[in-house]
Amino acid sequence: MLTDRRPRIFIAHLPTPLEPLPRLTAQLGGPQLWVKRDDQTGLATGGNKTRKLEFLVAEA
């Protein structure tokens, strides 16, 4: 657990959903595959950029 809490401003709509990929799982014949839908943060950019921006804006 982190003991140092950094300031953060929540911009994104989090958490983003996890969705199963049943056809790809069946095609590969392996364990069930899932995708994290960071494209649904509510902004034009993906999840990593949005999460970093939340910390940068809070420090400004």
C-alpha positions as CSV (number, residue, x, y, z in Angstrom):
1,M,0.0,0.0,0.0
2,L,1.3,3.5,-0.8
3,T,1.7,5.7,2.2
4,D,2.5,8.8,0.1
5,R,-0.7,10.2,-1.3
6,R,-0.3,12.6,-4.2
7,P,-2.9,15.2,-5.0
8,R,-5.2,14.2,-7.8
9,I,-8.1,15.8,-9.7
10,F,-10.5,13.3,-11.1
11,I,-11.1,14.0,-14.8
12,A,-11.8,10.6,-16.3
13,H,-14.9,8.4,-15.9
14,L,-13.3,5.6,-13.9
15,P,-13.2,2.7,-13.6
16,T,-13.5,1.7,-17.2
17,P,-15.2,-1.7,-17.9
18,L,-13.6,-5.0,-18.7
19,E,-15.2,-6.9,-21.6
20,P,-14.8,-10.5,-22.5
21,L,-13.5,-11.5,-26.0
22,P,-15.4,-14.7,-26.5
23,R,-14.7,-15.1,-30.3
24,L,-11.0,-14.5,-29.9
25,T,-10.9,-16.9,-26.9
26,A,-12.6,-19.6,-29.0
27,Q,-10.4,-18.9,-32.0
28,L,-7.2,-19.3,-30.0
29,G,-8.6,-22.2,-27.9
30,G,-7.0,-20.9,-24.7
31,P,-8.0,-19.2,-21.5
32,Q,-10.7,-16.6,-21.5
33,L,-9.4,-13.3,-22.8
34,W,-10.6,-9.8,-21.6
35,V,-10.0,-6.3,-22.8
36,K,-9.8,-3.2,-20.5
37,R,-11.9,-0.4,-22.3
38,D,-9.7,2.6,-21.5
39,D,-11.2,4.2,-24.6
40,Q,-14.3,4.8,-22.5
41,T,-12.7,7.3,-20.1
42,G,-15.0,10.0,-21.5
43,L,-12.1,11.9,-23.1
44,A,-10.5,11.8,-26.5
45,T,-7.2,10.4,-25.1
46,G,-6.7,6.9,-23.7
47,G,-6.5,5.9,-20.1
48,N,-2.8,6.3,-19.4
49,K,-2.6,9.9,-20.6
50,T,-5.8,10.8,-18.7
51,R,-4.6,9.3,-15.5
52,K,-1.3,11.1,-15.7
53,L,-3.1,14.4,-16.5
54,E,-5.1,14.0,-13.3
55,F,-2.0,14.1,-11.2
56,L,-0.2,16.9,-13.3
57,V,-3.2,19.2,-13.1
58,A,-3.5,18.7,-9.3
59,E,0.1,19.7,-8.8
60,A,-0.2,22.8,-11.0
